[in-house]
Amino acid sequence: MIMGGMQMSGRRNGPRAVAIAASACLLAGCVSTAQTASVSNGNVVLARQGSFEAGGTALGDTATSSLSCDHGHVEYQIPANARATRLFLWHSSSAAVWQRNWAGGEGFQMKLLREGYPTYVWDGPRVGRANWGCEAYDYAPAAGRDQGNFGAWRLGPSFGTFHEGIQFPADDPDALEQANRARYQEFDTVANAQLETDAAAVAVDEIGPSVLLTNSAGGFRALLTRLKSDNVAGIVAYENPGYIFPESMAGRHRTGPFGPVYVSDEEFARLTEIPIQIVWGDYIDSSESWTDFYELSQEFAQVVNDRGGRVEILRLRDAGLEGNTHIPFADLNNQDVAELLFQWLDAKGF
């Protein structure tokens, strides 16, 4: 299968079998490329692609009258000569943010595939392609969400007025329209995050050891998933607003849709066993809420590291990248953002 030429075929044999089959195919010489995930014209060679559902439960009598629901959906792509490390991509808006930049150019997923990383794009229960829930829920259209997105993503001080130097195509109205339309309903509550992470743990256990790449509330959910699966081998969280703390700190923080969640010392110790990077874009000082979340990330890092953990906080501005939004991997300079990710993965042995 060649992405670019769009020559694709095949059925899913299970994600573990996919990785094994890709390696076996290369050993047999059935992919006639050099030992790289890309061919000379820039197209990416895929060994396999497909999707599967993970987790969930069923209502009713499964023999006579039932509803399978509250599962998540995984879309995977395995490049030829794939690296051993799997990357599990967890959005908090829609899968589109991994698949293109703000201008419609090459997305982060393709850049990861070019480097040989298998990618698994996740829609949690009741979100996107996994929207069949076990409980009744409503979508209530609310005018003003476009303006709310503009502020939450820190595109500018007011709707339509962009920050100077921003890594967003500010002179392209179509780019803003596309960004506003690339959203799913997220149901941001701690209870729903627990529901999503129950299913995510099943998905990651089927895939095998993975680094969870997340955006926004996906980072909060990734931390919860680590408590439920040993196959969460690392986390890179782009702008995470939600955290976990030891129960001895209960009551110290105001609670909201992103926690905090307080757990036993034994559970919390699981977060000290893996490398975690929290990445922040620009213009944080322009938003009171994101300033608070940034400060919370620093407190989380200190608590984990004081207990022997390995949490790093990276402000992209400190690495020489300026103008990044709340979704930096979709920004115009997402290749530079990707290079920083690759450096971290290499440094951590991934």
PELINSUL-V81081 format. One record per backbone hydrogen bond with DSSP energy under -0.5 kcal/mol. NH is the residue of the N-H (numbers start at 0). CO is the residue of the C=O. If there is no record, write none. Layout:
NH|CO ; NH|CO
This chain:
1|6 ; 2|43 ; 5|1 ; 6|1 ; 7|5 ; 17|13 ; 18|14 ; 19|15 ; 20|16 ; 21|17 ; 22|18 ; 23|19 ; 24|20 ; 25|21 ; 26|22 ; 27|23 ; 28|25 ; 29|24 ; 31|29 ; 32|30 ; 35|33 ; 38|42 ; 41|38 ; 43|2 ; 44|36 ; 44|42 ; 45|0 ; 45|43 ; 46|77 ; 47|77 ; 49|75 ; 51|73 ; 53|71 ; 56|68 ; 58|66 ; 60|64 ; 61|59 ; 63|60 ; 64|60 ; 66|58 ; 68|56 ; 68|66 ; 69|131 ; 71|53 ; 72|122 ; 73|51 ; 74|120 ; 75|49 ; 75|73 ; 76|118 ; 77|47 ; 78|76 ; 79|44 ; 81|78 ; 82|115 ; 85|208 ; 86|117 ; 87|85 ; 87|210 ; 88|86 ; 88|119 ; 89|87 ; 89|212 ; 90|88 ; 90|121 ; 96|93 ; 97|94 ; 98|94 ; 98|95 ; 99|95 ; 100|104 ; 101|329 ; 103|100 ; 106|98 ; 108|97 ; 110|106 ; 111|107 ; 112|108 ; 113|109 ; 114|110 ; 115|112 ; 116|111 ; 117|84 ; 118|76 ; 119|86 ; 120|74 ; 121|88 ; 122|72 ; 125|129 ; 126|123 ; 126|129 ; 129|126 ; 130|127 ; 132|130 ; 139|137 ; 140|138 ; 144|141 ; 147|143 ; 148|144 ; 149|145 ; 150|146 ; 151|147 ; 152|148 ; 153|150 ; 154|149 ; 155|149 ; 157|160 ; 160|157 ; 161|159 ; 162|154 ; 165|162 ; 166|322 ; 167|165 ; 169|167 ; 171|168 ; 172|170 ; 174|171 ; 175|171 ; 176|172 ; 177|173 ; 178|174 ; 179|175 ; 180|176 ; 181|177 ; 181|178 ; 182|180 ; 183|92 ; 188|186 ; 192|188 ; 193|189 ; 194|190 ; 195|191 ; 196|192 ; 197|193 ; 198|194 ; 199|195 ; 200|196 ; 201|197 ; 202|198 ; 203|199 ; 204|200 ; 205|201 ; 206|202 ; 207|203 ; 209|230 ; 210|85 ; 211|209 ; 211|233 ; 212|87 ; 212|210 ; 213|211 ; 213|235 ; 214|89 ; 215|237 ; 217|214 ; 218|215 ; 219|215 ; 220|216 ; 221|217 ; 222|218 ; 223|219 ; 224|220 ; 225|221 ; 226|222 ; 227|224 ; 228|224 ; 231|228 ; 232|209 ; 232|230 ; 233|209 ; 234|274 ; 235|211 ; 236|276 ; 237|213 ; 237|235 ; 238|236 ; 238|278 ; 242|257 ; 244|260 ; 246|262 ; 248|245 ; 249|246 ; 251|248 ; 255|258 ; 258|255 ; 259|242 ; 260|242 ; 262|244 ; 267|263 ; 268|264 ; 269|265 ; 269|266 ; 270|267 ; 271|268 ; 272|269 ; 273|270 ; 274|232 ; 275|309 ; 276|234 ; 277|311 ; 278|236 ; 278|276 ; 279|313 ; 281|323 ; 285|282 ; 286|283 ; 290|286 ; 291|287 ; 292|288 ; 293|289 ; 294|290 ; 295|291 ; 296|292 ; 297|293 ; 298|294 ; 299|295 ; 300|296 ; 301|297 ; 302|298 ; 303|299 ; 304|300 ; 305|301 ; 306|302 ; 306|303 ; 307|304 ; 308|303 ; 309|273 ; 311|275 ; 313|277 ; 313|311 ; 314|312 ; 315|279 ; 315|313 ; 317|314 ; 318|314 ; 318|315 ; 319|316 ; 320|315 ; 321|319 ; 325|152 ; 329|326 ; 330|327 ; 331|166 ; 333|330 ; 335|332 ; 336|332 ; 337|333 ; 338|334 ; 339|335 ; 340|336 ; 341|337 ; 342|338 ; 343|339 ; 344|340 ; 345|341 ; 346|342 ; 347|343 ; 348|345 ; 349|344
